[in-house]
Structures are given as structure tokens and as C-alpha cells.
Amino acid sequence: MTRFAVALAVTLLAMVGWSAASADPSFECSMNSSSQVEIGNCVGEAETTVNQTIEVALRFAMESAAELDAATERDTAVPALKAGQSAWEIYRDAHCEFVGSTFGGGSGTEIAIRSCRVELGRARVKELMSFLQ
């Protein structure tokens, strides 16, 4: 991985936010918003950002996995990463739907679902970046 790619990755991690205070996107958004609509929009923007960051981190992880497969002359890391990403996406969607269901169909349901996706997405980016060679 080039120094530029590492610098970009660090920048993306900083954009997504990793402090303990940023654990709950709905709380982060309520600090600057006064209505549920504004909070929902803010959490939606956070979800978009984290999804874009996941794509970049996954691309870096795939490159690293491909380099490992080439170095070991095996074809195991890339397929394993693809399977893991697919399983993670299924888990994220199912778990966040469960989180939303705990709101009983109330007006905060969508905010809860999106906040859950942001939280899990942030963790996934950090996880993906930890495996770079």
C-alpha cells in the first residue's frame, strides 16, 4: 500500500469519527439539531459518509488481500474477505432492523435504524483497516 493510500485512509477514519463521544450518531446530530426531521437528515448524511468510507476501506483491504494471495500463491484471502463482507452486511441489516423494531413503530424508528448502521459501519471501517499489509 502506498503512503498516499495510508494517508487517505487515516483521513477517512478521521472524517467518520472514532472517539467514544461519537458512539451514538443520533446523539451527535441532536447536538446541532432541534427537530426530529433535522436529526434524521443529519443521521442520513452520516450513514452516507460511513457507507462511502466502507467502500474505500474495503477497496484497500481487497488490495491488501490480493497482495497476500499473490505472495503466498494461494487464493484464500480475497474470497474470505468477500464472504466476510457479505455476511457482515447481512448481519448489519438484520441487527439494525431489530434495533428499529424496539421503537415499536414510533417516529424515532428510522433514526434508530440509521444510527445503528452508522455505528456498525464505523466499527467495520476500523476493522477493515486493521488488516492492511
GUFIKE-45040 format. One record per residue (C-alpha): residue number from 0; residue in three letters; x, y, z. Coordinates in Angstrom, 2 decimals. Layout:
REM residues N
- NUM ALA X Y Z
...
This chain:
REM residues 133
- 0 MET 0.00 0.00 0.00
- 1 THR 1.37 3.41 -0.91
- 2 ARG 1.95 6.20 1.59
- 3 PHE -0.74 8.19 -0.18
- 4 ALA -3.26 5.40 0.35
- 5 VAL -2.38 5.18 4.03
- 6 ALA -2.71 8.96 4.40
- 7 LEU -6.06 8.84 2.64
- 8 ALA -7.21 6.03 4.90
- 9 VAL -6.24 7.95 8.02
- 10 THR -8.08 11.00 6.71
- 11 LEU -11.20 8.93 6.04
- 12 LEU -11.08 7.46 9.52
- 13 ALA -10.88 10.95 10.95
- 14 MET -13.85 12.06 8.82
- 15 VAL -16.01 9.20 10.03
- 16 GLY -15.03 9.79 13.66
- 17 TRP -13.80 7.26 16.21
- 18 SER -13.98 8.93 19.59
- 19 ALA -16.07 7.46 22.37
- 20 ALA -18.22 10.58 22.23
- 21 SER -19.21 9.76 18.66
- 22 ALA -20.63 6.36 19.55
- 23 ASP -24.26 7.39 19.01
- 24 PRO -24.95 9.25 15.75
- 25 SER -28.41 10.38 16.87
- 26 PHE -26.86 12.00 19.94
- 27 GLU -24.17 13.65 17.80
- 28 CYS -26.84 15.02 15.50
- 29 SER -29.08 16.23 18.32
- 30 MET -26.22 18.47 19.50
- 31 ASN -26.70 20.67 16.40
- 32 SER -30.34 19.99 15.53
- 33 SER -33.57 20.83 17.24
- 34 SER -36.15 18.74 15.40
- 35 GLN -36.54 15.07 14.62
- 36 VAL -36.51 15.89 10.90
- 37 GLU -33.15 17.67 11.23
- 38 ILE -31.75 14.82 13.32
- 39 GLY -32.99 12.32 10.74
- 40 ASN -31.35 14.27 7.92
- 41 CYS -28.09 14.52 9.86
- 42 VAL -28.04 10.79 10.64
- 43 GLY -28.83 10.10 6.96
- 44 GLU -25.80 12.17 5.94
- 45 ALA -23.66 10.30 8.47
- 46 GLU -24.87 7.00 7.02
- 47 THR -23.95 8.12 3.50
- 48 THR -20.48 9.15 4.68
- 49 VAL -19.86 5.91 6.53
- 50 ASN -21.04 3.84 3.54
- 51 GLN -18.63 5.70 1.27
- 52 THR -15.86 5.16 3.79
- 53 ILE -16.64 1.44 3.98
- 54 GLU -16.28 1.24 0.19
- 55 VAL -12.84 2.86 0.34
- 56 ALA -11.68 0.74 3.29
- 57 LEU -12.95 -2.40 1.58
- 58 ARG -11.06 -1.48 -1.58
- 59 PHE -7.85 -1.07 0.46
- 60 ALA -8.49 -4.36 2.26
- 61 MET -9.13 -6.14 -1.05
- 62 GLU -5.85 -4.81 -2.46
- 63 SER -4.04 -5.99 0.64
- 64 ALA -5.74 -9.40 0.50
- 65 ALA -4.83 -9.74 -3.19
- 66 GLU -1.20 -8.90 -2.38
- 67 LEU -1.22 -11.56 0.33
- 68 ASP -2.75 -14.14 -2.02
- 69 ALA -0.09 -13.33 -4.62
- 70 ALA 2.75 -13.54 -2.08
- 71 THR 1.55 -16.87 -0.69
- 72 GLU 0.50 -18.20 -4.10
- 73 ARG -2.88 -19.08 -2.62
- 74 ASP -6.37 -17.89 -3.39
- 75 THR -7.83 -17.64 0.10
- 76 ALA -7.69 -14.08 1.46
- 77 VAL -9.77 -12.35 -1.23
- 78 PRO -12.60 -14.94 -1.21
- 79 ALA -12.61 -14.93 2.60
- 80 LEU -12.84 -11.13 2.69
- 81 LYS -15.68 -11.15 0.15
- 82 ALA -17.57 -13.76 2.18
- 83 GLY -16.94 -11.86 5.39
- 84 GLN -18.17 -8.59 3.91
- 85 SER -21.31 -10.24 2.60
- 86 ALA -22.00 -11.83 5.99
- 87 TRP -21.33 -8.53 7.75
- 88 GLU -23.82 -6.70 5.51
- 89 ILE -26.50 -9.31 6.24
- 90 TYR -25.78 -9.05 9.97
- 91 ARG -25.82 -5.23 9.89
- 92 ASP -29.15 -5.08 8.12
- 93 ALA -30.82 -7.71 10.32
- 94 HIS -29.46 -6.33 13.57
- 95 CYS -30.38 -2.74 12.76
- 96 GLU -33.90 -3.81 11.77
- 97 PHE -34.13 -5.44 15.20
- 98 VAL -32.94 -2.21 16.82
- 99 GLY -35.61 -0.33 14.89
- 100 SER -38.27 -2.81 15.97
- 101 THR -37.60 -1.94 19.60
- 102 PHE -39.06 1.50 18.89
- 103 GLY -42.48 -0.07 18.29
- 104 GLY -43.07 1.77 15.03
- 105 GLY -42.61 5.15 16.69
- 106 SER -41.30 8.24 14.96
- 107 GLY -37.71 7.54 16.01
- 108 THR -37.58 4.15 14.31
- 109 GLU -35.78 5.27 11.15
- 110 ILE -33.30 7.37 13.13
- 111 ALA -32.54 4.35 15.30
- 112 ILE -32.02 2.08 12.28
- 113 ARG -29.73 4.56 10.54
- 114 SER -27.81 5.30 13.74
- 115 CYS -27.24 1.59 14.18
- 116 ARG -25.92 1.32 10.62
- 117 VAL -23.55 4.22 11.23
- 118 GLU -22.24 2.71 14.47
- 119 LEU -21.69 -0.71 12.90
- 120 GLY -20.23 0.90 9.76
- 121 ARG -17.69 2.85 11.77
- 122 ALA -16.63 -0.34 13.50
- 123 ARG -16.39 -2.15 10.16
- 124 VAL -14.10 0.50 8.67
- 125 LYS -11.82 0.29 11.68
- 126 GLU -11.83 -3.50 11.40
- 127 LEU -11.07 -3.49 7.67
- 128 MET -8.25 -1.00 8.08
- 129 SER -6.62 -3.12 10.78
- 130 PHE -5.79 -5.84 8.21
- 131 LEU -3.85 -3.71 5.76
- 132 GLN -0.38 -5.00 4.95
